[in-house]
Amino acid sequence: MELSTEAVAPGVLLRQRNSRLVLETLAGSPRPLRVTEIVSATGLSRPTVEAVAEGLVDQRWLHAADLGRPATGRPAKRYEFNATAGYIAGIDVGAHSVTVVLADLRGATVETIRTPVDPEAVAHERFTVIEQTIRNATSRVGLRVEDPLAWTVGTPGAVSPGEHRVVKSPGVPGWTEFDVAAALATLVRRPVALENDANLAAVGEQASGVARGRADVLFLLLGQRYGAGVIANGSLVRGRHGAAGEVGYVNTAGTRDRSPAYGPLESRVNASGLVADYLRETGAGRVAPSDEEASRPPSSSEILQAAELGKPAAVRVVRRTGRLLADGTAPSVLTLDTDMVVIGGGMSQSSVLKDAFEHRLSQLVLYPPEVRVSTLGNGAVLAGALQLSRMAVETEVLARVTA
């Protein structure tokens, strides 16, 4: 977390640093800690820990409990992070649904509501669904919409780092002309952070998923959309225009028949591209012999499942998709020298796709990264949203440390 140093006295910065150390230590502990334990964990002096902790108790961010007076010396105390001093929120705005999650200050979920939305819905219609979902989620846990202390929204498309607006999102009608962050801030009466969904998924995996503790991670969000989130040297990379990780626009061999709503590679490896390739491969809409009478085309999930069962046509198509995905990802891996690639999204659970991707990628890069499947599944975007909301609250707490 970065703290603004503008017009802040050195002494205040030191107190903010000390407060951050104490807060992070207690927030990460499953039990209350004695002062001596906090001293050991933070490296701060006992008087400093006591002063910081009492200040945070006064602001309700910590609980304090006396352990009784020992035979000699001062009364012992222990402190515990007050996770219910407030709530945080995250929103995942997808093409087909809107999901709102509410959590306590440790990130423990207290409510999640998902509402379907028409993928062709225009911006104001989509925002109406967002507002309705927010009101439903907060009312179910007895909160007002303005009660959560911080909100972070994940959205498809490139998000301008300076303006916090969606500047390119061809797959969502009218989304680039709509200031969703400003509209939400008016509704919830709090500042609202807007972030690309793949970026949030990368943050979520690094904070609490399979990439926890890794400093160099490339997260591939693969479903109906395809994009990447980049963590380099421990920090999220957004780029000058907020378009870092828009790997769906890579133009590789085999990326034909591009849809206007998607990039060249994205058109080929996303869920719709997988289905189209399967239909070209088979000349029909059959996934398995039991489907011979079916008139509808197969879904991407049915094709992936058929590949897992060893159906030859499905295996060929899914492997081809995995190899093409690796062709498009290799330039990013070579540029970043990333330590881990995480595959997430609706198509991530296919071992056939992962194995083909990993094998092909190892042939294209100097140092093949570890390839893992997301452990957060469809919750990665929301996990990242909650992480950024929690950090925003922490920054707000530290900003009050002025004396």
Secondary structure, DSSP 8 states (H G I E B T S, - for coil): -----TT--HHHHHHHHHHHHHHHHHHT-SS-EEHHHHHHHH---HHHHHHHHHHHHHTTSEEEEE----SSSS--EEEEE-TTS-EEEEEEE-SSEEEEEEEETT--EEEEEEEE--TT--HHHHHHHHHHHHHHHHHHTT--TT-SSEEEEEESSEE-TTT--EEE-TTSTTGGGS-HHHHHHHHHSS-EEEEEHHHHHHHHHHHHSTTTT-SSEEEEEESSSEEEEEEETTEEE--TTS-TT-GGG---TT--S--TTS-HHHHHHSHHHHHHHHHHHHSSS-SSGGGTT--S---HHHHHHHHHTT-HHHHHHHHHHHHHHHHHHHHHHHHHT-SEEEEESTTTT-HHHHHHHHHHHHTTSSS--EEEE-SSGGGHHHHHHHHHHHHHHHHHHHHT---
